[in-house]
């Protein structure tokens, strides 16, 4: 599975089978402060109907201010205060004491599964130190935009059901009908891939489409500029991080 960050596109391809690649639009991390990292890793499993456990930064900078101003925000956004990140953790009341514990990182926020969940109806996990993964979205209108850097770093998928069908295509126990049912289920369902699947997140501002036409796109993260500066300085070149 390939994602070219500056063109906001994903391809899923198996050259051995010679099949037509799966293609879709994606949303990537904001250029100003939440850039999607560039790396290669292995996808290991899919979770349908996921919970969302916001990281501490989102909890304290975005969610907690809303909760302090408006206690009803918790229910409207299908959020819960919990003592751990486990799906089975019991919801706690939004008392002043618990909000203070949220601010200290001793309690956590969880968003219940459902159509309003920030991860949509599926997420695709390739464990990595950046805590980046692919997932659906409750805001499909963003895919109509030409420039699509709106996320906190994760990759939002235009068609998560199609990607789930593709990554589980070798598992006869998971046909498309079962995938669709799991995405509409009552609780999270984890499905391990039979074999890990390589995920490549890369950054290329020049690409050739299926008709052989060359396209140039904007350098949204400034990586090309950094490369130009390094080349201009000459050898020895900096090592990749």
MDAnalysis code that builds the backbone (N, CA, C; Angstrom):
import MDAnalysis as mda
import numpy as np

u = mda.Universe.empty(723, n_residues=241, atom_resindex=np.repeat(np.arange(241), 3), trajectory=True)
u.add_TopologyAttr("name", ["N", "CA", "C"] * 241)
u.add_TopologyAttr("resid", np.arange(1, 242))
u.add_TopologyAttr("resname", ["UNK", "UNK", "UNK", "UNK", "UNK", "UNK", "UNK", "UNK", "UNK", "UNK", "UNK", "UNK", "UNK", "UNK", "UNK", "UNK", "UNK", "UNK", "UNK", "UNK", "UNK", "UNK", "UNK", "UNK", "UNK", "UNK", "UNK", "UNK", "UNK", "UNK", "UNK", "UNK", "UNK", "UNK", "UNK", "UNK", "UNK", "UNK", "UNK", "UNK", "UNK", "UNK", "UNK", "UNK", "UNK", "UNK", "UNK", "UNK", "UNK", "UNK", "UNK", "UNK", "UNK", "UNK", "UNK", "UNK", "UNK", "UNK", "UNK", "UNK", "UNK", "UNK", "UNK", "UNK", "UNK", "UNK", "UNK", "UNK", "UNK", "UNK", "UNK", "UNK", "UNK", "UNK", "UNK", "UNK", "UNK", "UNK", "UNK", "UNK", "UNK", "UNK", "UNK", "UNK", "UNK", "UNK", "UNK", "UNK", "UNK", "UNK", "UNK", "UNK", "UNK", "UNK", "UNK", "UNK", "UNK", "UNK", "UNK", "UNK", "UNK", "UNK", "UNK", "UNK", "UNK", "UNK", "UNK", "UNK", "UNK", "UNK", "UNK", "UNK", "UNK", "UNK", "UNK", "UNK", "UNK", "UNK", "UNK", "UNK", "UNK", "UNK", "UNK", "UNK", "UNK", "UNK", "UNK", "UNK", "UNK", "UNK", "UNK", "UNK", "UNK", "UNK", "UNK", "UNK", "UNK", "UNK", "UNK", "UNK", "UNK", "UNK", "UNK", "UNK", "UNK", "UNK", "UNK", "UNK", "UNK", "UNK", "UNK", "UNK", "UNK", "UNK", "UNK", "UNK", "UNK", "UNK", "UNK", "UNK", "UNK", "UNK", "UNK", "UNK", "UNK", "UNK", "UNK", "UNK", "UNK", "UNK", "UNK", "UNK", "UNK", "UNK", "UNK", "UNK", "UNK", "UNK", "UNK", "UNK", "UNK", "UNK", "UNK", "UNK", "UNK", "UNK", "UNK", "UNK", "UNK", "UNK", "UNK", "UNK", "UNK", "UNK", "UNK", "UNK", "UNK", "UNK", "UNK", "UNK", "UNK", "UNK", "UNK", "UNK", "UNK", "UNK", "UNK", "UNK", "UNK", "UNK", "UNK", "UNK", "UNK", "UNK", "UNK", "UNK", "UNK", "UNK", "UNK", "UNK", "UNK", "UNK", "UNK", "UNK", "UNK", "UNK", "UNK", "UNK", "UNK", "UNK", "UNK", "UNK", "UNK", "UNK", "UNK", "UNK", "UNK", "UNK", "UNK", "UNK", "UNK"])
u.atoms.positions = np.array([
    [0.861, -1.172, 0.000],
    [0.000, 0.000, 0.000],
    [0.901, 1.227, 0.000],
    [0.685, 2.112, -0.966],
    [1.511, 3.307, -1.119],
    [0.663, 4.556, -0.890],
    [1.230, 5.521, -0.185],
    [0.604, 6.834, -0.047],
    [1.640, 7.885, -0.426],
    [1.327, 8.672, -1.459],
    [2.169, 9.808, -1.820],
    [1.564, 11.046, -1.165],
    [2.218, 11.531, -0.129],
    [1.632, 12.560, 0.731],
    [1.266, 13.838, -0.018],
    [2.157, 14.450, -0.822],
    [1.800, 15.751, -1.398],
    [0.766, 15.701, -2.512],
    [0.455, 14.511, -3.036],
    [-0.627, 14.457, -4.027],
    [-1.912, 13.894, -3.423],
    [-1.858, 13.549, -2.109],
    [-3.064, 13.140, -1.380],
    [-3.733, 11.924, -2.024],
    [-2.914, 10.910, -2.345],
    [-3.431, 9.717, -3.028],
    [-2.848, 8.448, -2.423],
    [-3.660, 7.375, -2.479],
    [-3.244, 6.034, -2.062],
    [-3.402, 5.075, -3.228],
    [-2.453, 4.127, -3.340],
    [-2.555, 3.001, -4.267],
    [-2.331, 1.714, -3.479],
    [-3.094, 0.703, -3.768],
    [-2.854, -0.639, -3.234],
    [-2.623, -1.546, -4.432],
    [-1.451, -2.159, -4.496],
    [-1.058, -2.872, -5.707],
    [-0.338, -4.163, -5.364],
    [-0.616, -5.207, -6.138],
    [0.076, -6.490, -6.020],
    [0.626, -6.837, -7.397],
    [1.902, -6.484, -7.672],
    [2.448, -6.710, -9.012],
    [2.513, -8.178, -9.409],
    [2.574, -9.088, -8.418],
    [2.625, -10.517, -8.741],
    [1.329, -10.956, -9.410],
    [0.205, -10.462, -8.917],
    [-1.093, -10.839, -9.484],
    [-1.412, -10.069, -10.756],
    [-0.766, -8.928, -10.937],
    [-1.024, -8.145, -12.132],
    [-2.403, -7.519, -12.186],
    [-3.007, -7.287, -11.020],
    [-4.347, -6.715, -10.968],
    [-4.290, -5.193, -11.099],
    [-5.417, -4.610, -11.492],
    [-5.532, -3.161, -11.518],
    [-5.416, -2.640, -10.085],
    [-4.563, -1.639, -9.830],
    [-4.402, -1.146, -8.458],
    [-5.683, -0.511, -7.921],
    [-5.871, -0.621, -6.630],
    [-6.916, 0.134, -5.946],
    [-6.394, 1.548, -5.737],
    [-7.194, 2.531, -6.079],
    [-6.789, 3.932, -5.936],
    [-7.849, 4.695, -5.159],
    [-7.400, 5.640, -4.333],
    [-8.364, 6.505, -3.649],
    [-7.675, 7.766, -3.152],
    [-8.489, 8.772, -2.867],
    [-8.007, 10.014, -2.273],
    [-7.758, 9.809, -0.778],
    [-6.836, 10.599, -0.243],
    [-6.593, 10.585, 1.197],
    [-6.468, 12.020, 1.704],
    [-6.635, 12.161, 3.012],
    [-6.322, 13.392, 3.733],
    [-5.079, 13.117, 4.570],
    [-4.119, 14.051, 4.561],
    [-2.867, 13.868, 5.301],
    [-2.720, 14.968, 6.352],
    [-1.586, 14.946, 7.069],
    [-1.365, 15.872, 8.167],
    [-1.198, 17.312, 7.723],
    [-1.633, 18.214, 8.573],
    [-1.552, 19.647, 8.285],
    [-0.099, 20.070, 8.083],
    [0.130, 20.889, 7.055],
    [1.486, 21.305, 6.728],
    [2.117, 22.148, 7.829],
    [1.308, 22.934, 8.526],
    [1.863, 23.862, 9.509],
    [2.394, 23.159, 10.758],
    [1.648, 22.160, 11.271],
    [2.028, 21.654, 12.589],
    [1.788, 20.170, 12.830],
    [1.244, 19.446, 11.858],
    [0.960, 18.023, 12.086],
    [1.319, 17.202, 10.842],
    [2.521, 17.310, 10.378],
    [2.910, 16.665, 9.120],
    [2.903, 15.144, 9.235],
    [2.382, 14.492, 8.210],
    [2.454, 13.031, 8.133],
    [3.905, 12.613, 7.914],
    [4.457, 11.747, 8.743],
    [5.853, 11.334, 8.574],
    [6.027, 10.415, 7.370],
    [7.258, 10.318, 6.926],
    [7.605, 9.496, 5.763],
    [8.375, 8.278, 6.257],
    [7.846, 7.083, 6.002],
    [8.522, 5.863, 6.453],
    [7.890, 4.649, 5.778],
    [8.493, 3.487, 6.020],
    [7.994, 2.201, 5.523],
    [7.772, 1.297, 6.727],
    [6.620, 0.615, 6.755],
    [6.337, -0.291, 7.867],
    [5.416, -1.407, 7.387],
    [4.949, -2.234, 8.320],
    [4.142, -3.401, 7.979],
    [2.753, -3.305, 8.618],
    [1.702, -3.335, 7.784],
    [0.344, -3.379, 8.309],
    [0.082, -4.766, 8.873],
    [-0.485, -4.820, 10.096],
    [-0.693, -6.095, 10.774],
    [-2.158, -6.436, 11.008],
    [-3.008, -5.436, 11.187],
    [-4.412, -5.749, 11.467],
    [-5.317, -4.565, 11.162],
    [-6.614, -4.875, 11.106],
    [-7.671, -3.894, 10.869],
    [-8.626, -3.946, 12.058],
    [-9.142, -2.796, 12.465],
    [-10.194, -2.750, 13.480],
    [-11.426, -2.092, 12.872],
    [-12.516, -2.832, 12.836],
    [-13.784, -2.281, 12.381],
    [-14.540, -1.698, 13.572],
    [-15.283, -0.634, 13.305],
    [-16.071, 0.043, 14.341],
    [-15.171, 0.417, 15.528],
    [-14.074, 1.149, 15.276],
    [-13.102, 1.396, 16.343],
    [-13.564, 2.456, 17.336],
    [-13.054, 2.356, 18.549],
    [-13.053, 3.486, 19.473],
    [-11.897, 4.410, 19.081],
    [-11.980, 5.648, 19.522],
    [-10.857, 6.574, 19.337],
    [-10.369, 7.003, 20.708],
    [-9.077, 6.836, 20.934],
    [-8.441, 7.277, 22.171],
    [-7.520, 8.444, 21.834],
    [-7.999, 9.678, 21.951],
    [-7.181, 10.832, 21.563],
    [-5.884, 10.886, 22.361],
    [-4.790, 11.284, 21.742],
    [-3.543, 11.455, 22.490],
    [-3.656, 12.614, 23.483],
    [-2.715, 12.656, 24.387],
    [-2.741, 13.666, 25.454],
    [-2.798, 15.084, 24.887],
    [-2.066, 15.338, 23.816],
    [-2.031, 16.693, 23.253],
    [-3.411, 17.133, 22.769],
    [-4.118, 16.256, 22.070],
    [-5.457, 16.605, 21.588],
    [-6.425, 16.733, 22.761],
    [-6.287, 15.838, 23.738],
    [-7.166, 15.901, 24.911],
    [-7.040, 17.243, 25.625],
    [-5.813, 17.674, 25.881],
    [-5.612, 18.887, 26.680],
    [-5.770, 20.171, 25.869],
    [-5.388, 20.141, 24.594],
    [-5.410, 21.370, 23.799],
    [-6.745, 21.614, 23.102],
    [-7.484, 20.536, 22.793],
    [-8.706, 20.703, 22.013],
    [-9.970, 20.259, 22.751],
    [-9.933, 19.098, 23.391],
    [-11.150, 18.553, 24.007],
    [-11.421, 19.165, 25.373],
    [-10.406, 19.229, 26.213],
    [-10.602, 19.699, 27.586],
    [-11.144, 21.128, 27.661],
    [-10.661, 22.072, 26.850],
    [-11.258, 23.415, 26.901],
    [-12.756, 23.410, 26.599],
    [-13.202, 22.568, 25.657],
    [-14.635, 22.453, 25.373],
    [-15.382, 21.911, 26.591],
    [-14.826, 20.895, 27.226],
    [-15.494, 20.283, 28.374],
    [-15.629, 21.259, 29.541],
    [-14.629, 22.088, 29.745],
    [-14.696, 23.044, 30.858],
    [-15.755, 24.115, 30.601],
    [-15.936, 24.484, 29.323],
    [-16.934, 25.503, 28.991],
    [-18.334, 24.926, 28.890],
    [-18.431, 23.675, 28.426],
    [-19.742, 23.114, 28.084],
    [-19.766, 21.627, 28.427],
    [-20.283, 21.241, 29.583],
    [-20.334, 19.812, 29.956],
    [-21.117, 18.961, 28.961],
    [-22.070, 19.549, 28.227],
    [-22.836, 18.790, 27.247],
    [-22.032, 18.353, 26.046],
    [-20.828, 18.926, 25.882],
    [-19.960, 18.568, 24.755],
    [-19.618, 17.084, 24.778],
    [-19.488, 16.526, 25.970],
    [-19.113, 15.117, 26.114],
    [-20.119, 14.209, 25.414],
    [-21.396, 14.392, 25.696],
    [-22.426, 13.534, 25.105],
    [-22.621, 13.816, 23.619],
    [-22.578, 15.086, 23.234],
    [-22.799, 15.426, 21.820],
    [-21.754, 14.797, 20.915],
    [-20.538, 14.692, 21.401],
    [-19.446, 14.140, 20.594],
    [-19.185, 12.670, 20.888],
    [-20.090, 12.017, 21.633],
    [-19.969, 10.591, 21.971],
    [-18.658, 10.291, 22.683],
    [-18.249, 11.195, 23.571],
    [-17.004, 11.049, 24.317],
    [-17.270, 10.522, 25.721],
    [-16.260, 9.848, 26.273],
    [-16.322, 9.331, 27.636],
    [-14.991, 9.580, 28.328],
    [-15.045, 9.778, 29.628],
    [-13.835, 9.838, 30.447],
    [-13.604, 8.448, 31.028],
    [-12.391, 7.925, 30.857],
    [-12.097, 6.554, 31.282],
    [-10.751, 6.513, 32.000],
    [-10.545, 5.421, 32.740],
    [-9.314, 5.267, 33.510],
    [-8.201, 4.589, 32.722],
    [-8.529, 4.008, 31.561],
    [-7.517, 3.352, 30.733],
    [-7.973, 3.389, 29.279],
    [-7.063, 2.985, 28.380],
    [-7.402, 2.970, 26.966],
    [-8.120, 1.718, 26.511],
    [-8.412, 0.805, 27.422],
    [-9.082, -0.446, 27.047],
    [-10.514, -0.171, 26.604],
    [-10.962, -0.908, 25.579],
    [-12.333, -0.741, 25.096],
    [-13.359, -1.039, 26.185],
    [-12.979, -1.884, 27.150],
    [-13.908, -2.287, 28.210],
    [-13.912, -1.332, 29.404],
    [-13.071, -0.302, 29.384],
    [-12.982, 0.611, 30.524],
    [-14.318, 1.305, 30.772],
    [-14.694, 1.431, 32.040],
    [-15.983, 2.014, 32.420],
    [-15.935, 3.535, 32.316],
    [-17.015, 4.134, 31.792],
    [-17.103, 5.586, 31.676],
    [-17.257, 6.224, 33.052],
    [-16.575, 7.354, 33.254],
    [-16.594, 8.081, 34.519],
    [-17.302, 9.423, 34.336],
    [-17.857, 9.985, 35.402],
    [-18.558, 11.267, 35.272],
    [-17.592, 12.423, 35.025],
    [-18.096, 13.467, 34.381],
    [-17.268, 14.631, 34.046],
    [-17.259, 15.627, 35.201],
    [-16.792, 15.186, 36.361],
    [-16.690, 16.066, 37.525],
    [-15.471, 16.977, 37.382],
    [-15.434, 18.047, 38.188],
    [-14.270, 18.934, 38.160],
    [-13.003, 18.161, 38.518],
    [-13.132, 17.242, 39.463],
    [-11.964, 16.445, 39.861],
    [-11.461, 15.591, 38.700],
    [-12.380, 14.975, 37.959],
    [-11.967, 14.134, 36.832],
    [-11.396, 14.964, 35.687],
    [-11.922, 16.168, 35.482],
    [-11.343, 17.036, 34.454],
    [-9.920, 17.433, 34.829],
    [-9.684, 17.663, 36.113],
    [-8.317, 17.966, 36.552],
    [-7.392, 16.770, 36.331],
    [-7.906, 15.558, 36.556],
    [-7.100, 14.357, 36.311],
    [-6.841, 14.157, 34.823],
    [-7.800, 14.543, 33.979],
    [-7.563, 14.529, 32.529],
    [-6.397, 15.437, 32.181],
    [-6.408, 16.636, 32.738],
    [-5.352, 17.601, 32.442],
    [-3.982, 17.087, 32.866],
    [-3.950, 16.261, 33.920],
    [-2.684, 15.717, 34.419],
    [-2.280, 14.423, 33.715],
    [-3.136, 13.919, 32.811],
    [-2.832, 12.682, 32.111],
    [-3.089, 11.433, 32.923],
    [-3.841, 11.553, 34.017],
    [-4.135, 10.386, 34.860],
    [-5.466, 9.731, 34.499],
    [-6.304, 10.437, 33.759],
    [-7.490, 9.867, 33.124],
    [-7.415, 10.161, 31.633],
    [-8.305, 9.532, 30.870],
    [-8.226, 9.613, 29.417],
    [-9.607, 9.857, 28.825],
    [-9.607, 10.267, 27.561],
    [-10.854, 10.423, 26.815],
    [-10.949, 9.301, 25.797],
    [-12.155, 8.773, 25.638],
    [-12.431, 7.760, 24.612],
    [-13.680, 8.199, 23.853],
    [-13.644, 8.047, 22.538],
    [-14.841, 8.312, 21.731],
    [-15.461, 6.984, 21.325],
    [-16.740, 6.843, 21.612],
    [-17.438, 5.593, 21.337],
    [-17.498, 5.310, 19.836],
    [-17.582, 4.019, 19.449],
    [-17.727, 3.676, 18.032],
    [-19.016, 4.254, 17.455],
    [-18.983, 4.519, 16.154],
    [-20.192, 5.012, 15.509],
    [-19.873, 5.924, 14.348],
    [-20.879, 6.373, 13.636],
    [-20.664, 7.188, 12.439],
    [-20.028, 8.539, 12.725],
    [-20.107, 9.035, 13.978],
    [-19.491, 10.317, 14.315],
    [-18.074, 10.158, 14.853],
    [-17.636, 8.929, 15.015],
    [-16.292, 8.687, 15.531],
    [-15.252, 9.295, 14.594],
    [-14.235, 9.922, 15.159],
    [-13.222, 10.605, 14.357],
    [-12.431, 9.669, 13.462],
    [-12.442, 8.365, 13.772],
    [-11.740, 7.378, 12.942],
    [-12.654, 6.749, 11.902],
    [-13.903, 7.198, 11.830],
    [-14.833, 6.568, 10.906],
    [-15.190, 5.168, 11.373],
    [-15.321, 4.250, 10.422],
    [-15.797, 2.901, 10.725],
    [-14.716, 1.832, 10.613],
    [-13.470, 2.234, 10.342],
    [-12.373, 1.257, 10.266],
    [-11.043, 1.973, 10.438],
    [-10.088, 1.266, 11.050],
    [-8.720, 1.778, 11.082],
    [-7.759, 0.644, 10.770],
    [-6.630, 1.001, 10.180],
    [-5.655, 0.048, 9.656],
    [-4.332, 0.316, 10.370],
    [-3.844, -0.702, 11.094],
    [-2.723, -0.493, 12.005],
    [-1.438, -1.097, 11.444],
    [-0.414, -0.254, 11.347],
    [0.951, -0.689, 11.036],
    [1.826, -0.090, 12.143],
    [2.017, -0.836, 13.253],
    [2.634, -0.281, 14.461],
    [3.940, 0.457, 14.167],
    [4.044, 1.679, 14.710],
    [5.210, 2.512, 14.444],
    [5.385, 3.522, 15.569],
    [6.579, 4.055, 15.678],
    [6.901, 4.983, 16.764],
    [6.192, 6.320, 16.623],
    [5.678, 6.626, 15.431],
    [4.992, 7.899, 15.202],
    [3.511, 7.841, 15.590],
    [3.002, 6.655, 15.902],
    [1.581, 6.462, 16.221],
    [0.684, 6.959, 15.087],
    [1.087, 6.658, 13.869],
    [0.334, 7.032, 12.668],
    [-0.338, 5.793, 12.110],
    [-1.567, 5.937, 11.647],
    [-2.286, 4.830, 11.024],
    [-3.259, 5.385, 9.999],
    [-3.941, 4.507, 9.283],
    [-4.961, 4.899, 8.316],
    [-6.336, 4.637, 8.913],
    [-7.296, 5.477, 8.555],
    [-8.645, 5.283, 9.097],
    [-9.673, 5.998, 8.237],
    [-10.942, 5.712, 8.530],
    [-12.037, 6.395, 7.858],
    [-12.231, 7.792, 8.423],
    [-13.370, 8.397, 8.125],
    [-13.629, 9.756, 8.601],
    [-15.121, 10.042, 8.591],
    [-15.607, 10.836, 9.541],
    [-16.999, 11.278, 9.490],
    [-17.171, 12.547, 8.650],
    [-16.100, 13.004, 7.986],
    [-16.137, 14.238, 7.195],
    [-15.746, 13.962, 5.745],
    [-16.551, 13.183, 5.001],
    [-16.185, 12.841, 3.619],
    [-16.154, 14.040, 2.682],
    [-16.759, 15.153, 3.068],
    [-16.776, 16.326, 2.203],
    [-15.372, 16.873, 1.943],
    [-14.415, 16.547, 2.801],
    [-13.054, 17.049, 2.605],
    [-12.392, 16.465, 1.367],
    [-12.865, 15.317, 0.890],
    [-12.256, 14.707, -0.291],
    [-12.598, 15.463, -1.570],
    [-13.538, 16.397, -1.498],
    [-13.848, 17.238, -2.654],
    [-12.833, 18.366, -2.814],
    [-12.011, 18.596, -1.793],
    [-10.993, 19.647, -1.860],
    [-9.810, 19.177, -2.703],
    [-9.145, 20.109, -3.341],
    [-7.940, 19.782, -4.109],
    [-6.753, 19.565, -3.181],
    [-6.575, 20.475, -2.251],
    [-5.511, 20.323, -1.250],
    [-6.131, 19.735, 0.011],
    [-5.541, 18.631, 0.512],
    [-6.192, 17.887, 1.581],
    [-5.228, 17.586, 2.740],
    [-4.629, 18.604, 3.300],
    [-3.817, 18.417, 4.512],
    [-4.594, 19.004, 5.695],
    [-5.404, 18.144, 6.326],
    [-6.290, 18.578, 7.402],
    [-6.145, 17.756, 8.684],
    [-5.391, 16.662, 8.669],
    [-5.383, 15.746, 9.811],
    [-4.296, 16.121, 10.820],
    [-4.256, 15.365, 11.931],
    [-3.210, 15.526, 12.933],
    [-1.983, 14.671, 12.604],
    [-1.929, 14.092, 11.418],
    [-0.790, 13.282, 10.998],
    [-1.178, 11.935, 10.441],
    [-2.312, 11.383, 10.918],
    [-2.790, 10.116, 10.369],
    [-3.377, 10.322, 8.972],
    [-3.653, 9.216, 8.305],
    [-4.125, 9.245, 6.921],
    [-5.594, 8.857, 6.885],
    [-6.444, 9.784, 6.466],
    [-7.874, 9.523, 6.353],
    [-8.180, 9.007, 4.951],
    [-9.002, 7.974, 4.875],
    [-9.260, 7.264, 3.626],
    [-10.609, 7.634, 3.029],
    [-10.612, 7.810, 1.711],
    [-11.860, 8.074, 1.003],
    [-12.799, 6.877, 1.052],
    [-12.243, 5.657, 0.961],
    [-13.075, 4.448, 0.898],
    [-12.454, 3.350, 1.760],
    [-12.602, 3.422, 3.082],
    [-11.985, 2.407, 3.948],
    [-12.520, 1.007, 3.717],
    [-13.787, 0.870, 3.315],
    [-14.333, -0.467, 3.056],
    [-13.614, -1.127, 1.887],
    [-13.304, -0.353, 0.852],
    [-12.590, -0.904, -0.302],
    [-11.179, -1.329, 0.083],
    [-10.503, -0.539, 0.918],
    [-9.159, -0.933, 1.346],
    [-9.225, -2.171, 2.232],
    [-10.233, -2.253, 3.104],
    [-10.387, -3.449, 3.939],
    [-10.588, -4.689, 3.078],
    [-11.412, -4.572, 2.055],
    [-11.632, -5.701, 1.154],
    [-10.329, -6.095, 0.469],
    [-9.515, -5.118, 0.113],
    [-8.260, -5.405, -0.582],
    [-7.264, -6.084, 0.361],
    [-7.088, -5.562, 1.576],
    [-6.071, -6.140, 2.464],
    [-6.497, -7.499, 3.008],
    [-7.812, -7.791, 2.990],
    [-8.311, -9.084, 3.476],
    [-8.702, -10.014, 2.334],
    [-8.245, -9.720, 1.134],
    [-8.693, -10.484, -0.048],
    [-8.257, -11.942, -0.002],
    [-7.224, -12.267, 0.764],
    [-6.765, -13.655, 0.880],
    [-7.413, -14.389, 2.050],
    [-8.361, -13.755, 2.700],
    [-9.034, -14.362, 3.849],
    [-10.494, -14.620, 3.491],
    [-10.841, -15.850, 3.098],
    [-12.219, -16.133, 2.672],
    [-13.250, -15.950, 3.779],
    [-12.801, -15.896, 5.029],
    [-13.734, -15.676, 6.137],
    [-14.223, -14.233, 6.205],
    [-13.601, -13.341, 5.390],
    [-13.966, -11.934, 5.431],
    [-14.315, -11.399, 4.044],
    [-15.440, -11.840, 3.466],
    [-15.911, -11.256, 2.206],
    [-16.437, -9.840, 2.446],
    [-16.742, -9.140, 1.361],
    [-17.175, -7.747, 1.487],
    [-18.431, -7.610, 2.357],
    [-19.365, -8.546, 2.244],
    [-20.596, -8.442, 3.035],
    [-20.296, -8.472, 4.531],
    [-19.344, -9.309, 4.945],
    [-19.000, -9.387, 6.369],
    [-18.261, -8.131, 6.816],
    [-17.430, -7.588, 5.930],
    [-16.746, -6.330, 6.233],
    [-17.763, -5.219, 6.469],
    [-18.733, -5.105, 5.562],
    [-19.765, -4.075, 5.706],
    [-20.547, -4.259, 7.002],
    [-20.851, -5.516, 7.352],
    [-21.595, -5.783, 8.586],
    [-20.770, -5.398, 9.813],
    [-19.470, -5.699, 9.789],
    [-18.610, -5.356, 10.924],
    [-18.488, -3.845, 11.093],
    [-18.494, -3.122, 9.982],
    [-18.403, -1.666, 10.051],
    [-19.675, -1.046, 10.622],
    [-20.756, -1.796, 10.615],
    [-22.021, -1.316, 11.187],
    [-22.366, -2.038, 12.488],
    [-21.396, -2.780, 13.038],
    [-21.645, -3.557, 14.249],
    [-21.755, -2.696, 15.494],
    [-21.939, -3.353, 16.618],
    [-22.139, -2.646, 17.881],
    [-20.840, -2.386, 18.633],
    [-19.785, -3.130, 18.316],
    [-18.546, -2.999, 19.091],
    [-17.334, -3.204, 18.170],
    [-16.151, -2.802, 18.622],
    [-14.953, -2.972, 17.802],
    [-14.662, -4.440, 17.497],
    [-14.201, -4.698, 16.275],
    [-13.815, -6.042, 15.844],
    [-12.435, -5.973, 15.207],
    [-11.488, -6.716, 15.773],
    [-10.132, -6.750, 15.231],
    [-9.966, -7.961, 14.327],
    [-9.340, -7.742, 13.164],
    [-9.043, -8.819, 12.224],
    [-7.559, -8.743, 11.876],
    [-6.807, -9.778, 12.211],
    [-5.389, -9.826, 11.876],
    [-5.204, -10.213, 10.416],
    [-4.256, -9.563, 9.754],
    [-3.912, -9.955, 8.397],
    [-3.180, -11.293, 8.432],
    [-3.402, -12.127, 7.433],
    [-2.717, -13.424, 7.396],
    [-1.217, -13.248, 7.216],
    [-0.835, -12.245, 6.443],
    [0.568, -11.900, 6.268],
    [0.700, -10.386, 6.397],
    [1.749, -9.905, 7.069],
    [1.940, -8.455, 7.134],
    [2.033, -7.857, 5.728],
    [1.560, -6.653, 5.597],
    [1.475, -5.981, 4.303],
    [2.314, -4.708, 4.354],
    [3.211, -4.542, 3.406],
    [4.088, -3.377, 3.407],
    [3.306, -2.098, 3.127],
    [3.555, -1.088, 3.954],
    [2.972, 0.241, 3.784],
    [4.116, 1.217, 3.535],
    [4.016, 1.979, 2.452],
    [5.044, 2.943, 2.083],
    [4.419, 4.337, 2.076],
    [4.854, 5.178, 3.000],
    [4.444, 6.582, 3.012],
    [5.604, 7.382, 2.431],
    [5.400, 7.984, 1.272],
    [6.498, 8.675, 0.609],
    [6.076, 10.066, 0.157],
    [7.066, 10.821, -0.337],
    [6.855, 12.235, -0.647],
    [7.490, 12.520, -1.993],
    [6.664, 12.665, -3.017],
    [7.158, 12.875, -4.379],
    [6.273, 13.915, -5.050],
    [6.837, 15.061, -5.371],
    [6.050, 16.148, -5.960],
    [5.983, 16.082, -7.484],
    [6.599, 15.061, -8.069],
    [6.489, 14.826, -9.514],
    [6.027, 13.391, -9.708],
    [4.947, 13.197, -10.447],
    [4.476, 11.836, -10.674],
    [3.888, 11.714, -12.070],
    [3.821, 10.473, -12.546],
    [3.285, 10.166, -13.872],
    [1.997, 9.381, -13.684],
    [0.910, 9.825, -14.312],
    [-0.366, 9.122, -14.143],
    [-0.454, 7.923, -15.077],
    [-1.577, 7.221, -15.038],
    [-1.732, 5.986, -15.810],
    [-1.723, 6.229, -17.311],
    [-1.940, 7.489, -17.739],
    [-1.888, 7.817, -19.170],
    [-0.507, 8.290, -19.604],
    [0.453, 8.263, -18.681],
    [1.807, 8.677, -19.008],
    [2.036, 10.177, -18.957],
    [1.111, 10.919, -18.370],
    [1.236, 12.372, -18.279],
    [1.947, 12.741, -16.977],
    [2.952, 13.609, -17.090],
    [3.717, 14.045, -15.928],
    [2.983, 15.185, -15.224],
    [2.879, 15.075, -13.888],
    [2.232, 16.111, -13.085],
    [3.204, 16.614, -12.020],
    [3.176, 17.915, -11.796],
    [3.950, 18.542, -10.731],
    [2.970, 19.095, -9.696],
    [3.249, 18.847, -8.422],
    [2.355, 19.318, -7.366],
    [3.138, 20.157, -6.364],
    [2.405, 20.847, -5.496],
    [3.033, 21.737, -4.539],
    [3.849, 21.008, -3.483],
    [4.926, 21.643, -3.055],
    [5.814, 21.112, -2.015],
    [5.257, 21.537, -0.655],
    [4.172, 20.877, -0.207],
    [3.415, 21.370, 0.944],
    [4.213, 21.352, 2.241],
    [5.158, 20.430, 2.384],
    [5.939, 20.333, 3.620],
    [7.329, 20.963, 3.495],
    [7.683, 21.458, 2.317],
    [8.996, 22.056, 2.138],
    [10.132, 21.063, 2.041],
    [9.829, 19.789, 1.798],
    [10.894, 18.784, 1.706],
    [11.770, 19.005, 0.474],
    [11.167, 19.418, -0.642],
    [11.966, 19.672, -1.847],
    [12.932, 20.829, -1.614],
    [12.466, 21.846, -0.932],
    [13.323, 22.998, -0.639],
    [14.511, 22.576, 0.219],
    [14.248, 21.730, 1.217],
    [15.340, 21.244, 2.065],
    [16.331, 20.412, 1.259],
    [15.809, 19.604, 0.317],
    [16.687, 18.801, -0.535],
    [17.535, 19.694, -1.433],
    [16.918, 20.724, -2.020],
    [17.665, 21.654, -2.874],
    [18.797, 22.319, -2.098],
    [18.520, 22.711, -0.861],
    [19.545, 23.365, -0.047],
    [20.686, 22.411, 0.276],
    [20.349, 21.147, 0.573],
    [21.383, 20.157, 0.879],
    [22.257, 19.882, -0.343],
    [21.624, 19.773, -1.514],
    [22.390, 19.525, -2.736],
    [23.278, 20.714, -3.075],
    [22.777, 21.921, -2.804],
    [23.563, 23.113, -3.103],
    [24.806, 23.204, -2.221],
    [24.721, 22.687, -0.991],
    [25.882, 22.719, -0.094],
    [26.943, 21.719, -0.525],
    [26.530, 20.663, -1.225],
    [27.471, 19.677, -1.706],
    [27.827, 18.621, -0.676],
    [28.731, 17.726, -1.063],
    [29.142, 16.598, -0.231],
    [29.945, 17.101, 0.972],
    [29.853, 16.482, 2.157],
    [29.021, 15.314, 2.491],
    [27.563, 15.721, 2.746],
    [26.653, 14.912, 2.255],
    [25.238, 15.210, 2.399],
    [24.726, 14.709, 3.751],
    [23.710, 15.365, 4.301],
    [23.166, 14.910, 5.591],
    [22.519, 13.543, 5.460],
    [22.598, 12.771, 6.519],
    [21.976, 11.448, 6.518],
    [20.478, 11.571, 6.722],
    [19.735, 10.635, 6.104],
    [18.284, 10.618, 6.281],
    [17.952, 10.283, 7.718],
    [16.888, 10.931, 8.244],
    [16.467, 10.666, 9.617],
    [15.356, 9.641, 9.637],
])
